[in-house]
Amino acid sequence: MANLCPMRKLKLIWDFRGTTAEKIAEHHCIHLNEYASATGLNVTGTGTETLNELHSIAYMVIDETDLKSVRDALKPHRGQSVVE
């Protein structure tokens, strides 16, 4: 019988703080996309969010099955489940 549960998605997050946080997050996102392309990683999305003038994040949404390899290689600061 096929697995009827959809693959759980995780949002891996890198935090950047300070007056240059937004620019650093944007630059980090470029590297996240390069990593995904180089490794053939199935990424649902990448991007940045500005939480306030001194705190921005870069993020990558991946399948839970890829967590260990991505976590070990890229060392995100935190993560959360994605509700679709």
Backbone bond lengths (Angstrom), bond angles and torsions (degrees), N, CA, C in turn:
res aa  C-N    CA-C-N  psi(-1)  N-CA   C-N-CA  omega(-1)  CA-C   N-CA-C  phi
1 M - - - 1.444 - - 1.527 108.86 -
2 A 1.306 117.21 137.06 1.457 122.98 -178.33 1.533 110.38 -71.87
3 N 1.312 114.73 151.43 1.459 120.93 176.48 1.528 108.12 -72.00
4 L 1.315 118.38 117.44 1.446 122.61 -176.83 1.524 113.18 -89.70
5 C 1.333 117.32 -9.32 1.460 120.92 179.39 1.524 109.35 -81.12
6 P 1.319 117.58 131.44 1.459 118.71 176.76 1.526 110.31 -68.89
7 M 1.321 115.88 153.54 1.460 121.30 178.46 1.527 108.91 -64.13
8 R 1.327 115.99 130.00 1.463 119.74 178.77 1.522 108.96 -74.71
9 K 1.325 116.31 136.60 1.457 122.87 179.49 1.521 109.30 -102.89
10 L 1.326 115.14 144.67 1.454 121.58 178.44 1.519 109.54 -125.15
11 K 1.314 115.51 139.02 1.467 122.07 176.91 1.518 107.16 -102.85
12 L 1.340 116.01 109.97 1.456 121.19 177.02 1.518 107.99 -88.81
13 I 1.331 116.75 136.21 1.460 121.65 -169.13 1.528 110.63 -127.76
14 W 1.341 114.56 135.41 1.457 122.75 173.28 1.522 106.96 -116.47
15 D 1.334 116.87 123.74 1.466 122.66 -178.11 1.524 110.39 -94.72
16 F 1.325 115.02 139.70 1.463 121.72 174.91 1.519 107.87 -131.92
17 R 1.321 115.66 135.25 1.467 120.41 -175.71 1.520 110.12 -128.94
18 G 1.312 114.71 151.35 1.460 121.18 178.08 1.517 111.13 115.59
19 T 1.318 115.23 -179.27 1.459 120.16 -175.32 1.530 112.93 -68.00
20 T 1.327 118.26 -20.54 1.469 121.72 179.68 1.531 112.35 -104.30
21 A 1.309 117.67 11.99 1.471 122.07 -174.15 1.526 112.56 -56.75
22 E 1.323 117.89 -42.74 1.464 120.58 -176.82 1.531 111.12 -63.38
23 K 1.310 117.70 -45.64 1.470 121.71 -179.94 1.525 111.16 -66.31
24 I 1.319 116.88 -38.96 1.466 120.11 179.34 1.523 110.01 -66.29
25 A 1.322 118.15 -41.77 1.465 121.57 178.17 1.522 110.47 -61.91
26 E 1.328 117.28 -42.43 1.468 120.84 178.31 1.526 110.47 -61.37
27 H 1.325 117.06 -42.86 1.463 120.88 179.11 1.530 111.13 -66.55
28 H 1.312 116.59 -40.96 1.468 120.75 179.41 1.531 110.11 -62.21
29 C 1.317 117.06 -37.29 1.460 121.32 179.51 1.539 110.98 -61.00
30 I 1.321 116.90 -35.79 1.472 120.82 175.86 1.520 109.61 -58.52
31 H 1.330 116.52 -44.71 1.465 120.75 -179.95 1.532 112.11 -68.01
32 L 1.326 117.49 -34.68 1.467 119.90 176.13 1.521 110.14 -62.49
33 N 1.324 117.40 -42.86 1.469 121.12 178.10 1.522 111.47 -65.37
34 E 1.326 117.11 -38.84 1.469 120.95 177.50 1.524 110.43 -63.58
35 Y 1.321 117.38 -42.89 1.460 121.33 178.30 1.530 110.86 -61.12
36 A 1.323 116.28 -46.75 1.467 120.39 -179.57 1.519 110.51 -60.37
37 S 1.308 116.85 -42.52 1.463 120.91 -179.64 1.528 111.50 -67.27
38 A 1.310 117.13 -43.80 1.465 121.92 -177.73 1.523 112.73 -66.64
39 T 1.333 116.86 -32.86 1.466 120.59 -175.89 1.528 113.23 -98.55
40 G 1.323 117.36 -8.41 1.466 120.56 -176.58 1.514 112.71 72.06
41 L 1.315 116.53 23.10 1.456 122.28 -178.40 1.528 110.40 -67.61
42 N 1.329 116.15 136.00 1.458 121.52 176.87 1.523 108.20 -81.48
43 V 1.329 115.52 101.40 1.462 121.89 -177.81 1.516 108.80 -109.24
44 T 1.320 116.34 128.61 1.460 121.41 177.80 1.510 110.76 -77.07
45 G 1.320 117.40 -31.44 1.454 120.68 179.23 1.502 112.45 -177.09
46 T 1.327 114.95 156.07 1.453 122.21 171.89 1.525 106.27 -134.82
47 G 1.307 116.04 162.21 1.456 118.43 178.04 1.501 111.45 172.81
48 T 1.332 113.86 -172.31 1.454 121.12 177.52 1.524 108.87 -132.65
49 E 1.302 115.80 156.94 1.464 122.71 173.99 1.522 107.71 -141.08
50 T 1.302 115.94 137.16 1.458 120.94 173.99 1.521 107.52 -99.25
51 L 1.326 115.93 114.05 1.458 121.29 -177.03 1.527 111.02 -83.68
52 N 1.319 116.91 -36.44 1.465 123.03 170.60 1.523 106.70 -161.37
53 E 1.314 118.22 -178.15 1.462 120.27 -173.31 1.521 113.96 -64.46
54 L 1.313 117.94 -15.20 1.460 121.62 -179.68 1.526 114.14 -120.10
55 H 1.326 118.24 11.34 1.468 120.89 -177.92 1.526 109.80 -147.00
56 S 1.319 115.34 115.72 1.466 121.65 176.05 1.518 108.10 -129.31
57 I 1.332 115.25 158.70 1.463 120.53 178.35 1.522 109.82 -129.11
58 A 1.314 114.58 154.12 1.459 123.04 165.15 1.518 104.99 -114.08
59 Y 1.330 117.01 145.39 1.456 119.00 -178.69 1.519 111.91 -142.65
60 M 1.337 113.95 160.92 1.462 123.37 177.43 1.520 107.01 -140.72
61 V 1.326 117.77 130.85 1.461 122.21 178.11 1.523 107.84 -103.76
62 I 1.337 115.65 123.41 1.460 122.22 -175.92 1.519 110.60 -130.92
63 D 1.347 115.48 168.03 1.461 121.16 171.19 1.526 108.87 -73.92
64 E 1.305 115.88 144.91 1.469 120.23 -179.36 1.528 111.93 -57.52
65 T 1.322 117.65 -32.09 1.472 120.70 -178.55 1.526 112.56 -64.64
66 D 1.322 117.81 -20.53 1.469 121.87 179.78 1.527 112.87 -93.31
67 L 1.315 117.31 0.33 1.460 121.09 -172.86 1.520 113.27 -55.81
68 K 1.311 118.32 -51.78 1.465 120.51 -172.93 1.526 111.63 -59.75
69 S 1.328 117.38 -48.46 1.470 119.23 -177.22 1.523 111.55 -66.23
70 V 1.320 117.73 -41.01 1.464 120.78 -179.41 1.526 110.12 -70.47
71 R 1.321 117.19 -43.29 1.466 121.14 179.36 1.524 110.79 -59.53
72 D 1.328 116.50 -45.02 1.463 120.03 -178.10 1.529 111.84 -67.91
73 A 1.324 117.03 -35.06 1.464 120.70 -177.84 1.527 112.64 -80.38
74 L 1.329 117.48 -40.56 1.466 120.60 -170.34 1.525 115.12 -108.56
75 K 1.308 117.82 -12.41 1.466 123.83 175.44 1.533 114.19 48.28
76 P 1.338 116.64 64.21 1.466 119.31 176.79 1.528 110.43 -64.22
77 H 1.313 115.89 155.96 1.460 120.71 179.85 1.524 111.73 -76.34
78 R 1.332 115.74 -31.81 1.460 120.22 -179.76 1.523 109.19 -164.04
79 G 1.316 116.51 176.38 1.460 121.52 179.07 1.514 110.40 -155.04
80 Q 1.323 114.08 165.32 1.463 119.35 177.73 1.518 109.03 -153.33
81 S 1.327 115.74 156.16 1.460 120.89 175.54 1.519 109.36 -71.92
82 V 1.323 115.22 145.51 1.453 121.04 177.55 1.519 108.12 -100.81
83 V 1.320 116.73 126.52 1.449 122.15 176.87 1.523 107.48 -96.63
84 E 1.336 115.44 120.22 1.470 119.37 -178.28 1.494 111.99 -100.97
